[in-house]
Amino acid sequence: MSTVEMPPPAISEAIASMRNWLKDRKSPRTLDYLKAENRRTDSSLAGLESLRSDLFRELLGRIKEDDASVPYLYNGYCYYHRNFVGKDYPVLLSTCPNRQMRSMKFI
């Protein structure tokens, strides 16, 4: 296993401070930068669109879209992840095993 040496703190702090302006998500400067980056990415990957869609369909074909994980107990609640058909992300749900079964969504 190889290790990567981190730059001295002064250099890494300078690099981080150069990008601090990106933290303001509503700033027109940030939005313009992100739109330009998205255009650049789209143009560089334009020739791969059919491959990307084929890979995406293949991946979707291999997973169960309406699946749920095995619940695990934490602080008196049972937590589990649930995927819903058509959604791009799982939802974290919890139930209280000691009381009547109820579900709560955490976003």
ChimeraX attribute file (.defattr): number of C-alpha atoms within 10 A of each C-alpha:
attribute: neighborCount
match mode: 1-to-1
recipient: residues
	/A:1	3
	/A:2	4
	/A:3	5
	/A:4	6
	/A:5	6
	/A:6	8
	/A:7	9
	/A:8	8
	/A:9	9
	/A:10	9
	/A:11	11
	/A:12	12
	/A:13	11
	/A:14	11
	/A:15	11
	/A:16	11
	/A:17	11
	/A:18	10
	/A:19	9
	/A:20	10
	/A:21	12
	/A:22	15
	/A:23	9
	/A:24	11
	/A:25	11
	/A:26	9
	/A:27	12
	/A:28	10
	/A:29	13
	/A:30	15
	/A:31	14
	/A:32	11
	/A:33	13
	/A:34	14
	/A:35	12
	/A:36	12
	/A:37	12
	/A:38	12
	/A:39	12
	/A:40	12
	/A:41	11
	/A:42	13
	/A:43	10
	/A:44	10
	/A:45	11
	/A:46	11
	/A:47	10
	/A:48	11
	/A:49	11
	/A:50	10
	/A:51	10
	/A:52	13
	/A:53	11
	/A:54	12
	/A:55	12
	/A:56	11
	/A:57	11
	/A:58	11
	/A:59	10
	/A:60	11
	/A:61	10
	/A:62	8
	/A:63	9
	/A:64	11
	/A:65	16
	/A:66	12
	/A:67	13
	/A:68	16
	/A:69	12
	/A:70	10
	/A:71	14
	/A:72	12
	/A:73	13
	/A:74	9
	/A:75	7
	/A:76	11
	/A:77	15
	/A:78	17
	/A:79	20
	/A:80	17
	/A:81	16
	/A:82	16
	/A:83	17
	/A:84	14
	/A:85	10
	/A:86	8
	/A:87	10
	/A:88	9
	/A:89	11
	/A:90	16
	/A:91	17
	/A:92	17
	/A:93	19
	/A:94	21
	/A:95	19
	/A:96	16
	/A:97	12
	/A:98	9
	/A:99	7
	/A:100	8
	/A:101	9
	/A:102	10
	/A:103	13
	/A:104	12
	/A:105	9
	/A:106	8
	/A:107	6
